[in-house]
């Protein structure tokens, strides 16, 4: 076996071993009892990237040589490249707080529409939250099990959004598949979490999961937490290379969930072994650049902002 292929094989084997070990652990629905997953020094850094044109259409068919990856402004050697539709472990974070009373019907429909577009091999779990966080359904590939739960959700109580995201990140880490994502359906307001924005942002940075959000906002909201909602969800999604969409009308719903599903199905996965061998636990910035084939219009690439280096 060639040395380059040996590096890739051993790195991916180590990653899969960690995932299998995590899958045997049990998680607790109470956010205060959550334990961060043990950090493991796996040498391969995997970066999910999507490419769009000037009118936001996804661009497929690119090859390894069309990408360049930089870590802290130093170009890295891409050792792994894939553009196949691989199954995902996906957590749905569903807001059932009182501020969603007039929006819960839209939320249910968004969730149901998203599930209809799932890859049959994907696995899902459902987390509901109001003034507490609760696991409505554990990992399953049966989408009907999730949609049945959502149909009976009612809006009440305060909003522990940050606790729910924290719990979702911890939970999705135990999924069977290396590719992981969270879909947050909320108005973005938070007034009852025990974790702070800083806590959650740091935890998001440590995670390999991409965050996507469907924001169902009230443009006339007076509460400070609801006004903060759009920027909060956008900031969290941007860290991971995900996106936030605003749902202004039910007529936009199908288009939004289709865009998220298509993006998850059309990602490029780039893998490299960092040229920085220090295990200092520091945040390292990632920048993905394009070397597109001649004749293509200007393209945009979206990827996660960075990762924390392993620490001894």
PyMOL commands that set and color helices and strands:
alter all, ss='L'
color gray80, all
select helices_A, chain A and resi 3-23+31-33+64-66+98-100+104-116+143-151+161-172+197-206+224-240+250-265
alter helices_A, ss='H'
color red, helices_A
select strands_A, chain A and resi 44-52+67-71+74-76+78-82+89-95+123-129+133-140+180-186+210-215+244-246+268-273+283-290+300-303+306-308
alter strands_A, ss='S'
color yellow, strands_A
deselect
rebuild
show_as cartoon
